[in-house]
Amino acid sequence: MRHPSTRLRLAAPALALPLVLAACGDAPSAAEPEPTTEEVASDVREEAAPRPRLVVTYDGGLQVLDALTLEPVADLELDGFTRVNAAGDGRHVLVSTTGGFHVLDAGTWAEAHGDHAHHYSTEPQLTDVVWEAETPGHVVVHDGRTVLFDDGTGRIVSVPSAEVAEGPAAAHEVRETTTPHAHHGVAVELASGELVVSEGTEEARTGIRVLDASGAEVAASDACPGVHGEAVAADDAVVIGCEDGVLVYRDGAITKVASPDPYGRIGNQAGSEASPVVLGDYKANPDAELERPTRVSLVDTRTATLRLVDLPASYTFRSLARGDDGEALVLGTDGALHVLDPETGALVRSTPVVEPWTEPDDWQSPRPAVVVLEGSAYVTDPATRTVSAVDVETGEVWLRAELSVTPNEVAAATGAAEATGEHDH
């Protein structure tokens, strides 16, 4: 079995060369020109391997960390509460803030060169590219497409992930649609070109519609009160959360999977293309002002069935993640990273990472969060201002660093070439 995070660590001390010295070993020829880049040569370094980075939000800005060393490489001031999502191209991160989705260049990327790729890094920066939105909401990346949802207008923009950084004026194959009513919604575009879109109003969210590549409706369901969240599993199966279960869209059909409780809300999910099972939260008390659940849900998209799994501790909406091989990860308030087998629900391992913590009352307040990158789960801890790297396969905490800021949200830029996900439409 592979050890991706070990590869990550071995790459850490690799020598970074100025771009002007970059080479492939043999001298370049007319048939194989030297690698090129649009960046200014003096600001760009060629790396021996991908140089992944983490983008951490804090009150007053964004801090960019080298994922191999956890050292800060940039601190970017930005007022207001911000949210971050990977843009899908391996290099950029979308920052949701006033005015829309701002493109942050994490300064790490790859360029294809024959049968291999060259890897580069440069100084991160918040670019002037903005995908305008009245109230920027969910960002969903799947199969080479990045879909942006504007809660304030119901406007949905789907753009090739490789062109997100070019902005609205330059990107090609941009697809736009608007829901009948504005709401806190979500949308995901599948490899078939179908667009799964939530339906609702500002008062109530009720279901989903599926639109084909031409925008025609091909399926719909209103059996999903309180629609929230989505996840894509293996074979392009989509799971949408409801207050009484989930909707599964697979092979052209929508199936309702009911919760075992009259109120069984699944509003946050984590999917993996390596697994047909989607990990979700599970809340069963409709009267709770702040429910601290200790069960998670596992939805099998092949059989449209739901399994509930008890955990040793509660968790929050920033606690769910998936490993590279589809492992289900839950960061508990006991400070441990719990690893579940998604097929059986068995608890494989619990690794202590941070001190026990309590979920804050305000959802915007900092709390521990987890993001997975190349075999490692990165866990932030606002109480101690730390970030830790955990090998998902072994449970080893292989690196920990103190930060100069109090972390809130976190997103990753892989620094590697992402799949293009080209469609037929």
Number of C-alpha atoms within 10 A of each C-alpha: 4 9 14 16 22 14 13 19 16 11 16 17 10 12 12 17 16 16 21 12 8 19 15 13 6 7 9 12 8 6 6 12 11 15 17 12 12 6 10 9 14 10 11 21 21 26 22 17 21 24 26 25 29 26 29 23 27 23 17 15 16 27 22 27 23 19 24 20 15 21 15 16 16 17 18 14 14 15 12 12 16 20 22 23 21 25 31 30 27 26 27 32 26 26 25 24 20 16 13 20 28 25 25 25 22 29 23 27 27 25 16 12 14 8 5 10 17 22 23 26 25 19 14 22 16 18 12 10 18 20 20 18 24 17 20 25 22 22 24 23 24 21 21 22 29 25 26 28 30 26 23 17 18 26 21 23 21 23 23 26 25 22 20 27 25 14 17 16 8 10 15 13 10 16 14 13 15 14 20 12 14 18 24 26 27 26 27 28 27 23 17 14 18 20 24 24 22 28 28 22 16 12 10 13 20 19 23 25 19 24 19 17 17 11 14 12 14 13 15 18 16 15 19 24 19 21 30 23 23 29 24 28 24 17 16 20 22 25 32 28 27 29 24 26 28 33 27 26 23 17 10 11 11 19 17 19 23 21 22 13 13 13 17 21 27 27 22 21 25 23 27 21 20 15 22 23 32 29 32 29 25 28 22 19 16 13 7 9 8 14 16 17 17 18 19 22 25 26 27 22 26 14 12 19 16 19 17 17 16 14 16 14 18 21 26 23 15 18 23 26 24 28 22 20 14 24 23 28 27 29 29 27 23 18 21 19 25 24 24 23 16 23 17 10 17 12 17 11 17 18 18 18 24 22 12 12 17 15 17 12 9 8 12 12 13 20 23 28 26 25 22 21 24 17 22 28 27 26 23 30 24 19 14 14 16 20 25 20 28 24 22 29 20 12 19 14 17 13 16 17 14 15 19 10 19 20 26 24 24 25 26 27 28 25 24 22 19 17 15 15 15 13 14 8 11
